[in-house]
């Protein structure tokens, strides 16, 4: 994950990007909790279920609305 960033930085590597913090790194299957759907709607104001195909790269409704309602 970091190697492409360093390669893109070219001569700025080590100057433009000095630190990287990975808050979450899921390398297996999604590990969502049983209440994820409810918590998402509570915090974001809409149901995530119709938008789950976006995770697989599918367009839902239109490309323009790809970031949610």
C-alpha positions in Angstrom: 0.0 0.0 0.0 2.8 2.4 0.8 5.1 1.6 -2.0 2.9 3.2 -4.7 2.8 6.4 -2.6 6.6 6.5 -2.4 7.0 5.8 -6.1 4.5 8.6 -7.0 6.3 11.0 -4.7 9.5 10.6 -6.7 12.2 13.1 -5.6 9.8 14.3 -2.8 9.8 10.8 -1.1 10.8 11.3 2.5 10.0 15.0 2.3 6.4 15.3 1.2 5.2 12.2 3.0 7.1 11.5 6.2 4.6 9.5 8.3 1.6 7.2 7.6 -0.9 6.1 10.1 -3.1 3.1 9.3 -6.2 3.4 11.5 -7.8 0.2 10.2 -6.6 -2.6 8.0 -9.0 -5.3 7.1 -7.2 -8.1 5.1 -9.9 -10.7 5.6 -13.6 -10.6 5.2 -15.6 -7.6 6.5 -15.9 -7.7 10.2 -19.0 -5.5 10.7 -20.9 -5.6 13.9 -24.5 -6.8 14.1 -25.7 -3.2 14.6 -23.6 -1.6 11.8 -26.7 -0.9 9.6 -28.6 0.8 12.4 -25.5 2.8 13.6 -24.7 3.9 10.1 -28.3 5.2 9.6 -28.2 6.9 13.0 -24.9 8.7 12.2 -25.3 9.3 8.5 -29.0 9.8 8.1 -29.7 7.1 5.5 -29.8 3.4 5.1 -26.5 1.9 3.8 -28.1 -1.3 2.4 -29.1 0.0 -1.0 -25.5 1.4 -1.4 -23.6 -1.8 -0.6 -23.1 -2.7 -4.3 -20.9 0.4 -4.5 -18.3 -1.4 -2.5 -18.0 -3.9 -5.3 -17.7 -1.1 -7.9 -21.3 -1.2 -9.1 -23.1 2.0 -9.9 -26.3 2.6 -7.9 -28.8 5.0 -9.4 -26.2 7.0 -11.2 -22.4 7.7 -11.2 -23.2 11.2 -9.9 -24.8 9.8 -6.8 -22.0 7.3 -6.1 -21.2 9.0 -2.8 -24.6 8.4 -1.2 -27.9 10.2 -1.1 
